[in-house]
Amino acid sequence: MEYSSQLMKDKIEDYQNVIEGLNRDTISSKNSPSCSYSSALKKSKSNHSSADVLILKSSDQNKNSAQIEKNIKNMCNESDLKINVNGTKHIKSGLLINCKNKESLSKLKDLVSSKGNSSYTASVPGKFNPRLKIYNVPAEDATQPGLVEDYL
């Protein structure tokens, strides 16, 4: 009888040690996150590039964006030309095509300009030049070098 009670006590101690170890692991993982908010945000931004976008517009105003997409898909075979497209978006005046890289963008633009029979215009959107007004800046601070860089 003593042997079985001693065996039970040893088992209970082993289970308590395992539970305490699990509790320590969960508490330490809560205190030190494996990925911070800023690093997760940096990862998501690096995957997205807005520079590889092509805007297709039809010269015929009666065509909607679904018809433009259908015609472009019939016009080119993406797998044969090795054009990598991340996705498309229907916009009011045409179709927006998000390519995976600049090579795919240039291939698609050349294809549309050569096979499109001037019924489609392909353009790459330019960068915006935003402006910012800052009010109530003292005159002595306004002449300070590097003021604009500090705010941007």
N, C-alpha and C positions, 0 to 999 in steps of 0.2 A: 503494500500500500504506500509506503514511504517513497518507493521508487517511482511510482506513477504520479504521485503528487509533486515530487521534485521535477520530473519530466514535464509536467504541466506548467510549473513555475518557469522553467527554462524557456519553454515555447512562448509563454506570455511575454517574457522579457524580450525575446527575439522579435516578436511582433511589435512591441512598443518601440523598439529601436528602429525598426523599419518605418513605422509611422512617423516618428520624430524626424528621421532623415528625409522623408517625403515632404513634411511640413517645412523643413529648412530649405529644401530646394524650391518649393513654390514661393516662399517668402522672398528668397534671394532673386528669383526670376521676376517677381513683381517690382522689386526695388531697382533693378538694373535692366531696363528693356533692351532687347537685342537689336532693335532698330528704332532710331529716334524719328520724330516727325519730320525734321528737316531733311534727313537722309532719304526717307521714303518719298518726299516731295521732289528731291533732286533726281531720283531714279525715274519717276514718272515723267518729268519734264524732258529728260534726256532722250526718251524713246520717241517723243513727238517732235517732228520738224515741220514747221509751216513753210519752209522755203521750197519744198518739192510739191507744189500745188499748181495744177493747170486748170484754167477756166475756159470752157468751151461754150461758145454762143453761136446760135444759128442765125443765118441771114434771113431765114423765113420766120416771121413773127408768129405764125400759126402753130409752129412746133413747140410742144412742151418739153420739159426736161426728160420725161420718160421715153419719149420718141427719140430724143437726141442720144440717150444712153443706149437704146436698142440699135440705132444706126451705127454708132461707134463700135459696139460689140460685134456687129456683123461685118464691119469694115476691117477690123484687125483681129487676129488671133493672138491673144496675150502669151500663150505658152510657146508658140513658134517664134515669136519675136523677142521672147524673154523680157517682157515688160512686167515689172512687179508693181501692182496697184494695191495700196492699203485699203482704199474704199472710195466710194463716190457719195456725193451729196447733191440732191436736187435743189437748185436755187431758182429764184424767180425768173431770171433771164437766161438760164442755161444749165450747165452741169459743171460741178466742181470735182476734179479727180485728184486724189491724194496719192502720189507715187511714193515708192519706197526709197528711191535714190535719184540723183540727178541724171544718171544715164537713162533710166526708165522714162524720166520726164522729157528728156531731149528726143528719145526715140518716138514717144507718143506724139510729141509736138510736130516732129518731122512727118510722121505718118499721116496725121490729120491734115497738115498743109499740103501734102502730095496727093493723097487719095480723096480728100474732102471736096474736091471740085469747087473750091471757093464758097461752098455752102456753109462752112463752119469757120469761125475765127477762134484760134487758140492763143491764149495770152497767159503770161505768168504775172501774178499780182506783184506790184512793187511794195516796198516798205513804206510805212506811214512815217510822217515826220511830225510827231506831236509837239505841241507848244505848251508851255507852262508859264503862268504869271504868278509871281510871288509878291505879295503886298506887304507893306510895313517893314521893309528892310532899312535899317539905318544907313545913312550915306557913308559912314566910315567902314561899314561892313560890306557895302556894295562894291567898293574898289579893292577889296581883299582878293589876292589871287587864290584860285582853287575853290571859290565859293560855289560855282555851278557843279563841280565834280562832287562836292560834299553833299549836295541835295539829290544828285542822281545816283 
